[in-house]
């Protein structure tokens, strides 16, 4: 095996120091003797213990501790103090506890924020208003803590969110901005302005007038809507390829059984794909996947399982296509069809292919700082990627008492 220094991802991902550290650590693990002899074990240890993982409640508490200038040792502060500070801040800033109407008690919501290892993207934005975070702090929570993409300036809502955080505007002012956007007519694209915005949005969106001009151009181009349409097209195309692959694999097995009935790809359902991709995850008696809370990866891989329910919801437009969906489906295809001459070949081909797909959907490149995306990339370097993927998932359930 050649040196993994030759397979640096820096040219294809965000140029942040912590990203380079993640790539370096991945490369070190994949170039180790342990990886050659026990690849699944090495990957499991890396994901579950060696990655730079920042648990959401720890970061949130530290953030509140520093912002509130609490005059007590950090380790001695009970959750009740943070709970009270959050509650008072949300009242003072007149912020809701969710963007949509919910019936959950606010005390329960705050408790989840202080105990759950990970949260969804919209929770960060809610906390941004409740704690009156500047845009830079919200960006830190997005990229370093929940390890997702930064503000998407091709999305009108996230552009408005950034502007509100940058200018210290309230949730009510954000809602007003969204109403104005929904009611405004599309505007003609000013190429010079569009170029300036694309190159440096933080410098361009300094005035309300520039914001309105840019939002009008976004509405005319409908980039966010087109990206969502493209993502759905990419998903269905990959889903169909996966069904063809599953049919091929099953028919290959049927050849060894007299009287077996050939499988047609168009007859396969989401559950058939779930059985292939999620084979390492235990199934419950009712046929559903075992709860993610039974896995030691619960805090890292929540909402990162290709269940039949998830596939069905995406196909029926109940759920939007997320980058996880595209990354996982293409992983399955490459894991089962690409037989490289050398260990890194499949890995490098996959990176090029998935980045092309993500770009077409307006998404950023594969991101090894994200634990799940690092997991997929490392599995692709092994001799049997899907078996390794399944083995690690299975082990994650065995290690939880």
N, C-alpha and C positions, 0 to 999 in steps of 0.2 A: 504494500500500500504506500502511495506517495504521501508527502507531507500535506496536511490540511491547510498549511499556510498558503498553498497554491489555490485554494478554493475559497478565498475571502469574499464575503457577501457585501462588503462595504459599498461597492459600486451600485448595489441594487436596493438598498434599504435606507432608512432615515439616518442621517449623519449625526448621531448623538453619541456621546462617550459611553453611555450605558449600553447602547446597541453594539458598539464595538467590543465591549467587555463580554456581552452575551455570545457574540460570534467567536471570540477568542476561547471562551470556556467550552463552547460546543466543539470547536475544532480540537481542543486539547483532549476532551473525552473520546472523540471519535478516532484519535490517533494513538490512543492508549492501548496497552497490552490487554487490559480488562475488556475493552470493547471488541477486540479481535476474538477473544475466547468466550466472552459472556456478554454479547451485545445488549440483550434485553435487560440484564441486571444493571449494566452500566447506565443505560438510558433511564431506567427506573430510579436509580440512585440520584442521577443528575436532576431529573424533573422533581422528585419528591424532597430533595435535600440540598443539592448544590447550586441550583439556580438562584439568582438574586431575586427572591420573591418578597415583595412588600405587601403584607396583609393589610387590607383596607382599614379595619378598625384601629390597628396600631398607628397607621399614618394619620388617620383622622384625629385620633386622640393627641398625637404629637402636634398636629397642626393647630388644634384648639388650644393646647397647652401654651404654645408659643404666641399665638395671636392674643390670648387672654392674659398673658404674662402672669400666670398663676404662681404665687409665692409659696410653693411646696415642692418637695422632691417628686419628680415625674412618676416614679414607681409606686408612690404611696397614695396616689389620687384614685379614689373609687369611681366606678362608672357613673354613680349618681351625680357627681359633680359635672361630668361632661353632659349627662342627660339634661341637667338644669340649664347649662349654658346654651345648648342647642335649642331647647324649648324657648328660652327667653329671646334668643337671637331671631328665631323664626317669627315670634310674636312682634318683636320690634321692627323687623323688616317686612312684615305682612306677607310672608311667603307661604305657599301651600306645601304640603308634604308629598305631593305627587302632581304631575301635570294633568292627570285625569282624575275624575271623581272616584274616591275609594271609600270603603266602609271600615277599613282597619283603623283602630285607635292610634292616635299619634304616639302614645307611650310605647306601643308595640313596634311602631315603625322606627322610632329612635333607638330602641333596644336592638333591633336588627342591625341598624347602621353601626352600633358599637360592638357587635359580636360576629356578624357575618364576615367571612373571609374575603368575599368579593361581592360587588354590586353591579347593576346594569348601568349603561351609559347615561340614561336619563336621570338616574339618582344623583350622579355627579352634578348635573345641571341644576337639579332641585336644591342640592346643598350649596351650590354656587350662589343662588339667590338668598337662601335662608341664612347663610353665614356671611353674605356680602363679600364674596371672594373677588379679587381682581382676575382679569382674564388669564394672567400668567399662572396663577395658582390653580385655576380650573384646568389649564393645559397640563400642569404637572400631575394632577389627579388622573386625567385621561391617559397620558402616555406612560407615566412611571408607576402608577399604582394599579389601575385596572388594565393597563398595557394594551390600550386600543389606539386608534388613530387620533391625531389632534383635531381641532376644529376643521370641519369640512366647509370650505368657502364656496364650494359649488352647490351647497345645499342652502337655500334661503333661510330656513329656520335656524341652522347653526351659525350662519352669518349674523343674523339678528341677535342670537344669544351672545356671540362674541362681542358685538358692539355694545350690548347692554352691560356685560361684565366689565368691558374696557372703560366704560363711562359711568360705572356705579349706578346703573339704572335698576329700578325695582322690578319685581315680577309683574306687577300691574302695567308698568310701562312696556315691558316685553310683550304682554298680551295686546296692548294697543298697537305696537309696531307690527305684530303679526296680522292684526285686523286690517291695518293700512296696506300691508303687502297683499293680502287676499283680495282687497278691493281695488288695487291699483291696476291700470291697464299695462300691457306689455310695452316696453320701450325699445326703440331702435338701438342696435348695438353700435357703440362708438369704439372702433377698433383700437385707437390709441389708449382710450380709457381702459378697455378690456385687457390690453397687454400690460398696462401698468398695474392693474389689479391682480392679474395672474402672477406677476413677478414678485410683488410685495404687498399682499392684502393688508397687513398690519399698518403699513405706511399710507396706503390709499384711503382706507376707511376711517379717516380722522374727523370727518364732518358728517352731519346728518344729510346734507345735500348729496355728498358722494355715496353715502349708504343708499339713499333712495334711487340714485341713478344706476347704481350697480344692481340693486334688487330688480329694477325694471328690466335691465338687460338679462338677468337670470330668468325672469319670468318669460321673456321673449324666447330665450334659448331652451327653457325648460330642461336644463341639464340634469337636475335631480330626478325629474320624472323619466327622462330618457335613460338615465343610468339604472333606474329601477326596472324599466322595461328590458334593458339589455341584460341585467343580472338575471331576470326571470328566463330570458331566452337561453342564457348560458347554462342556467341550472337545468332546464328541461333537456337541453342537448346532452349534457353530462349524464343526466338521469337515464336517458334513452341508451347512451353508450354503456352505462353500467348494467342496464337490463340485458343488453346484447351480450355483455361479458358473462353475466350470471348464467344466462341460457347456454352459452358455449361451455362453461365449466360444468354445468349439470349434464349437458348432453354428452360430454366427454366421459363422465362417470357412467352414464346410462349405456354406453357402448359395451361396457363390461358386464351388463346385466341383460340376460335374455328376456325379451318381451317388454323391455322398458319403453315407455312412451316419450318421444322427443318433447322437449320444452320449447315453447315459442316465446320470444322475448316480450311480445306485446301482451301476453297473458300474465306476465309477472307483476306483482303488486309491491307497494312500498315495504310490506312485511318481508318479502323475499330478499330485498336489498338489506334490510335491517339485520336479518340473520347472517348475512355475509360480512358486513362491516362491523357489526356489534357482537361477533361470535364470542369474544372474550368476556363480555358482560353477562352476569347471571340473569336468567329470566325468572320471573315470579310465576306462581301457579296460574294466574289469570292470563299469562302470555305476554305481559308487559315487561320491559326491562326493570331490573332491580333498581330501587331508588338510588340516586347519585349520592345521597348522604351516607350510604354504606361503603363508599369508596374513599380512600385516603386522598384522592384527587378532587374531592367535592368542592374544595375552595378554588381549585385551579381550572377545572373543566366543567363547571356548571353550564348547562345549555350547550355542551359540546359533544352530544351523542346523536348519531344519525338514526333516530328512532323512526318507526313507521308513522307515528303521529306527526312528527316534525315534517317529514317528507310530504305527507298528505296536506298539511296546513300550508306549506309553500306552494304546492301544485294548485291548490284551490284559492290562492291569494289571501288566505287568512293570516299568514305570516310572511313578512318581507324576506327576500333572500339576503342572507348575511355572508360575509367572506368565509366563515367557517364552513358553510354548505358547499361552496365551490372548492375550497381547499380539500375537504374530505372526499368529495366525489372524485376529483382528479387524482387524489392519492390512491384511492381504490383501483382506478384504471391503471396508473403507472405501476402500482405494486404487483399487479397481476399480469401485465403485458410487456413491460420493459425489462429485458434481460441484458444487463450491461456487461461489457468486456472487463471493466474495472470498477471498483466500488463506488467511486464518486460520479460515474457517468449518469446513472439514473437520477441521482440527487441534483446534478447540474441541469439536466434536461427538464426535470420537473420545475425547478426554479424559473427557468425561462418561460415554460408553458403557463404556469400559474400566474406569473406576473403579467403576461399578455392578457390573460382572461380578466384579472383584477383591474388592469388599466382600462380595458374596454368598458368596465362597469363603474369607472370613476373611483376605484378604490386604490389604496397604496399597495406597495410591494409586500411580499411575504415578509413577516416581521418576527425574527427569532427571539426577540425579547419576550414575546407572548409565549407562555408555557406550552399551549397546545400546538402552536405553529412550529416551535422548536421540536416538540415530540414527533410530529409528522416528518419533519426534515431528517431527523436522526434515524427514524425507522427506515427511511428510503435508502440509507447507506448499508443496511444489513442485507444478508443474502436472501432472506425471506421476509420482506417488509410487512405484509399483512399478518403473518404468523407472529411476528415480533409485536406488532400493534396490539393484537388480540392477547398475547401473553402478558403484556404490561398492564392492560386494562384488567385482566383477570387477577393479577397480583395485587392491584390496587384495592380490590374487594377483600382479598384474603388477609391483608395486613390490618384491617379494621376489626376490632373486637366487638 
